Structures are given as C-alpha cells and as structure tokens.
C-alpha cells in the first residue's frame, strides 16, 4: 500500500470533511537533499520543489526523512516538519507497526531489496563459515599439540622403561652366571628394609646411590630451601632408578658437589620414603 | 588455597628444574588427617576468550582439587579480584555449617585474618601455610598452627633430560 492509498483509507475510516482531508492530503513523507548548485536543502512532491518552511529551517537537515505538512505558495511547496523518521522513531514503534512497515516496504520494493539482502546474506554466511572453519582448525591444532606432548611423554617413558629392563636383564644374567652359595647372600641384619638410618651416597653432581634404591621408579621432591630431599618409591614415579643409582636434574644446583660423600638419610614413615638431609 | 599467592611466592625459589607439586602440598599438609575438601581459588578470563589457565585448572581438578575460578582478573593491573573474599566466605560458611574441624589456609595474605578469627570463634581450628617470603608476623600468629612451606619437600625433581648428539641421535648411556 502506498502512502496516498493509506491517506484515502484513513479519510474513509475517520469520515473526514474536506478541510481535514486537505490537511491530511498535504501531510506527506519526504526525504530532503542538498542542491549542489544553490546549496539549498529541498525535496520534491507532485512535480514541485519543496523548500523548508522558514520556521523549520533549523530543524530539517540534509539526508533526513520527515513526515511533513505542506503548504503551497506559488509554484513551490513549503514543508513544516511533524516527525523525523529515524532509528529512534522506528524503535519506539510497536512490533506490529514495525512489521506493517517492513511488510509494506517489502511488497513495494521487493525487486530492489532482494539483491541487497542476498549480497548481505552471502557476506554474513561467508564470515560465519570462515569463523567456524578457523575455530575448528584451532581446536584441531590444539588437539594435535596435546597429542604430540602425550606422544613425547610416552616415548620418554618407553625409553626409561627400556633402560630399566636392560639393567634388570643384566642383573639376571649376572645372577645366573654365579654359582649358588650355601649361605644366604644377604643377612637379615643387612636388609635394606629396616626402618631407621639408610645409607645414601652422593656419587656424582646429579647422582645418588644406595642399596635402598631397589625399586625402578620414584617420586623425588626437594624443599624450596634445599635442605631436605624426599625419595618415595612409586610405580608411576617420574624418576627412574638403574643399578641402585638415581640421577636428579638440578641436584648440583641445590647442593654443590665436592667429591663423593655419604648423606645423612633416614626412612621416614611420615612421608613413606627416604628423607635425605642435604644441609 | 589462594593459588596466585602461592605460585608468586614459589617463583622466587623455583626454577625450571623443579616444579611445585600441588598434590604433594595437599597430602603433606593433611599429615594423615581425613580430607573433607581441598579448594583452590583463582581467576579466569571471561567465557569465550582464550583461557591459558584452563588446562592448569583441569590438571588441578584431576588431582582432586575443587577449583573456584572467578571471572575477575584485571589484566591491566595484573591482579585478581574477588578471590580472597570468595575464599573467606567459603571458609566461614562451611565452618558455620560444621562441615570440618580444621581449616588450612594456604596463603600469606593478611586479608584473611578476619575470616580466620570468625572461623576460630565458631569453634574450629585454623592452620596457616605459606612461604616465608609472602607472609607477615600477624598472619603467622593468626592461625593455631603455622606451616613453613619452604621447609617441606614440595618441589618435584626429575631425571636429567636425555642428551642429544650433534647428529640428532640420542647418545648411548655409559
């Protein structure tokens, strides 16, 4: 429905007299522009030029759309602004009113709007697809990084386990080649399982050795004042033990090495491991 | 545990060779007592942003911690907000509901003193654990017991990394 048809419908609906109809007929929607030649702000209606009414020159600006009341003087119309049609005006409309306007615009200008919307949809789709693809690629990259870390850790563990197996096989071979003595190899008094003092020797800058290191894996913790070192056997331990020796990264930094020494050590029931007093 | 307070303190002592073991920290502070719950308080970036601490929080959760991460990190001032109040509230509320007998506050921040006093007045014991470089005398005295974290074996030690020869192959061990 165009604006004139709407006016006629309203005239019939409200049963307007001639005066009121003239007034309604002269109420139109206009968009104003600037005349590049004379620098005047104007619009066009019914084949005539529409200038701003002197009382409204300060209110109506270039590029604005207004519901205006027109008065004809000579060959020109003069417009008084009644309501500016802008974003805030649209937002204040009721939902049904907005839908009516959108419906009217769509019906009247479908052929013009469709290509614009199609272009817009394509852009939005392109952007959305791009974002989703980037997100998916990012997630996959992150998963690949995590898997690489896991593979690295497993390879490290595999290498450690190979070292442990090799040392154990060496021990088995050595034991098999020895003749079986009549007496027990280790007396009960020399058992490394006894609670109390434990003999731990520092054999290198980052190396500790003890008969009590008879398991293959340990968790090792140091206090931040570098005074105590806790060595606790555990199947999932980070530190491997080969031939009763443990290599610890950074031990030389915590305690300077000045030749092989015995370290004051004890089995600690509280911690469930060997506690070594470094200082 | 106010995790930023702890990690900030241990950074001074800790280097790349050793790493703070949060699991060992909880186990050693327990000293054989029954654990009701271990809470860690931290901040995180708002949902949807790239959160670098997420993996760290997941690791802590895997260890058994309950991680309470507030969306209140101020990146400009590099400080966290709401965390101490959240931790204090949790401590006081659980004390008043009689959920525990002993609370162990792992932080040297003296902002916790009023909360500690409230918990004590509810009939509970409070122990404080912190590194010496992040705790003042008031906080040391606020609890019924003080744990000096720098004297506890809490930093994980590892094997030396395997040496790689110039041609890229791993060297044979002696």
Interface residues (C-beta under 8 A of the other chain):
Chain A: X156 X159 X160 X163 X206 X219 X220 X221 X222 X223 X224 X225 X227 X228 X229 X230 X238 X239 X240 X247 X248 X249 X250 X251 X253 X270 X271 X275
Chain B: X10 X13 X14 X15 X17 X18 X21 X24 X28 X31 X131 X149 X150 X151 X152 X153 X154 X155 X156 X157 X158 X159 X160 X161 X162 X170 X173
